[in-house]
Amino acid sequence: MALVNSGPEPGWYSDGTGGNRWWDGERWWDAPPAPVPPAPVPPAPQPGRAGLSRRRAVLAGIGAVVLVGVGLGAWALTRPGGPEGTPEAVVQELVDAQLAGDCAAVEAVTTDWFFDRQGLTCGDIESTAEWLAELGAEFVVGDTKPESESRVHVAVTITSVNEDAVERTFTVVVEDGQWLVESDS
């Protein structure tokens, strides 16, 4: 059973000698104790942010920026009036042209730098097509990783009859309003 304090209410009372003493409800003091400063009042929540901690608000802001960036990147790569086709389609065209030994088609989907850098000739394209046919090579165009609005990396897996697999990455750029393969690695 809890004891109930039956003493006087806190305040000043005569000490019986002509002086006064302070009763705080639990004990007597010659002078009242120093007041305890009130607890700080937390700042009022910002309008529209009720219930969100600062950390959650920051994380939500970062998430929104990332989503906007991804959305803008996707829009830039597919918007009307943007480059013709898609990077994946251009890489697939290059693969198909390479397998067919079609030099003109390879030149149509690559930059001048692609041919010049590698020192390619139409004879090279034709002999490579024969070699790929002997290997039974198959190409699978895979993931696309944008580097910028006009530069994208496209992964390609190449397998042969003996099941060897090689990963290549093609860099595709916008040149004269269309996607063209610039390099592979």
ZIDA-V245990 format. One record per residue. N is the residue number from 1. RES is the residue in one letter. OMEGA is omega in degrees with one decimal (999 if undefined). Layout:
n:N res:RES omega:OMEGA
n:N res:RES omega:OMEGA
This chain:
n:1 res:M omega:-178.8
n:2 res:A omega:176.6
n:3 res:L omega:178.9
n:4 res:V omega:178.6
n:5 res:N omega:-179.3
n:6 res:S omega:-179.8
n:7 res:G omega:-178.9
n:8 res:P omega:175.9
n:9 res:E omega:177.6
n:10 res:P omega:177.8
n:11 res:G omega:179.6
n:12 res:W omega:177.6
n:13 res:Y omega:177.9
n:14 res:S omega:178.8
n:15 res:D omega:178.3
n:16 res:G omega:179.5
n:17 res:T omega:-178.6
n:18 res:G omega:178.0
n:19 res:G omega:178.1
n:20 res:N omega:175.4
n:21 res:R omega:-178.4
n:22 res:W omega:174.1
n:23 res:W omega:-178.1
n:24 res:D omega:-179.0
n:25 res:G omega:178.1
n:26 res:E omega:-179.1
n:27 res:R omega:-178.1
n:28 res:W omega:178.9
n:29 res:W omega:173.1
n:30 res:D omega:175.7
n:31 res:A omega:179.9
n:32 res:P omega:177.7
n:33 res:P omega:178.4
n:34 res:A omega:-179.3
n:35 res:P omega:176.4
n:36 res:V omega:-179.6
n:37 res:P omega:179.9
n:38 res:P omega:177.7
n:39 res:A omega:179.7
n:40 res:P omega:179.0
n:41 res:V omega:179.0
n:42 res:P omega:-179.9
n:43 res:P omega:179.3
n:44 res:A omega:178.6
n:45 res:P omega:178.1
n:46 res:Q omega:177.7
n:47 res:P omega:177.8
n:48 res:G omega:-178.3
n:49 res:R omega:-177.2
n:50 res:A omega:175.5
n:51 res:G omega:-179.5
n:52 res:L omega:174.3
n:53 res:S omega:179.5
n:54 res:R omega:-179.2
n:55 res:R omega:179.7
n:56 res:R omega:179.4
n:57 res:A omega:178.7
n:58 res:V omega:179.0
n:59 res:L omega:178.0
n:60 res:A omega:178.2
n:61 res:G omega:178.7
n:62 res:I omega:178.3
n:63 res:G omega:179.6
n:64 res:A omega:179.3
n:65 res:V omega:178.9
n:66 res:V omega:-179.8
n:67 res:L omega:178.5
n:68 res:V omega:179.5
n:69 res:G omega:178.3
n:70 res:V omega:179.7
n:71 res:G omega:178.9
n:72 res:L omega:177.7
n:73 res:G omega:178.8
n:74 res:A omega:178.9
n:75 res:W omega:-177.7
n:76 res:A omega:-178.0
n:77 res:L omega:-174.7
n:78 res:T omega:-173.9
n:79 res:R omega:174.2
n:80 res:P omega:-179.6
n:81 res:G omega:177.7
n:82 res:G omega:-179.1
n:83 res:P omega:178.6
n:84 res:E omega:176.0
n:85 res:G omega:177.4
n:86 res:T omega:178.0
n:87 res:P omega:-179.6
n:88 res:E omega:-179.4
n:89 res:A omega:179.6
n:90 res:V omega:177.6
n:91 res:V omega:177.8
n:92 res:Q omega:176.8
n:93 res:E omega:178.5
n:94 res:L omega:179.5
n:95 res:V omega:-179.2
n:96 res:D omega:179.8
n:97 res:A omega:179.2
n:98 res:Q omega:179.9
n:99 res:L omega:-179.9
n:100 res:A omega:-177.4
n:101 res:G omega:-176.3
n:102 res:D omega:-175.7
n:103 res:C omega:-178.9
n:104 res:A omega:179.1
n:105 res:A omega:176.3
n:106 res:V omega:179.2
n:107 res:E omega:-177.5
n:108 res:A omega:-176.7
n:109 res:V omega:178.4
n:110 res:T omega:176.3
n:111 res:T omega:175.8
n:112 res:D omega:-178.9
n:113 res:W omega:179.1
n:114 res:F omega:-179.5
n:115 res:F omega:-176.4
n:116 res:D omega:-176.9
n:117 res:R omega:-177.4
n:118 res:Q omega:-178.9
n:119 res:G omega:-176.4
n:120 res:L omega:172.6
n:121 res:T omega:177.6
n:122 res:C omega:175.9
n:123 res:G omega:177.9
n:124 res:D omega:-179.2
n:125 res:I omega:-178.9
n:126 res:E omega:-178.7
n:127 res:S omega:176.9
n:128 res:T omega:178.6
n:129 res:A omega:178.6
n:130 res:E omega:-179.4
n:131 res:W omega:178.6
n:132 res:L omega:178.5
n:133 res:A omega:178.3
n:134 res:E omega:179.5
n:135 res:L omega:-173.9
n:136 res:G omega:-175.6
n:137 res:A omega:174.2
n:138 res:E omega:-178.4
n:139 res:F omega:175.8
n:140 res:V omega:178.2
n:141 res:V omega:-174.2
n:142 res:G omega:-173.2
n:143 res:D omega:176.5
n:144 res:T omega:178.8
n:145 res:K omega:179.0
n:146 res:P omega:172.4
n:147 res:E omega:176.5
n:148 res:S omega:-179.2
n:149 res:E omega:-175.5
n:150 res:S omega:-179.6
n:151 res:R omega:-174.5
n:152 res:V omega:175.9
n:153 res:H omega:-178.2
n:154 res:V omega:179.5
n:155 res:A omega:177.6
n:156 res:V omega:175.1
n:157 res:T omega:-180.0
n:158 res:I omega:177.0
n:159 res:T omega:179.0
n:160 res:S omega:-177.8
n:161 res:V omega:-178.5
n:162 res:N omega:174.2
n:163 res:E omega:173.5
n:164 res:D omega:179.4
n:165 res:A omega:178.7
n:166 res:V omega:175.8
n:167 res:E omega:175.8
n:168 res:R omega:175.4
n:169 res:T omega:178.6
n:170 res:F omega:175.4
n:171 res:T omega:-176.9
n:172 res:V omega:-176.6
n:173 res:V omega:174.3
n:174 res:V omega:177.8
n:175 res:E omega:-177.8
n:176 res:D omega:174.2
n:177 res:G omega:177.4
n:178 res:Q omega:176.9
n:179 res:W omega:176.5
n:180 res:L omega:177.0
n:181 res:V omega:-178.9
n:182 res:E omega:-178.4
n:183 res:S omega:171.5
n:184 res:D omega:-179.4
n:185 res:S omega:999
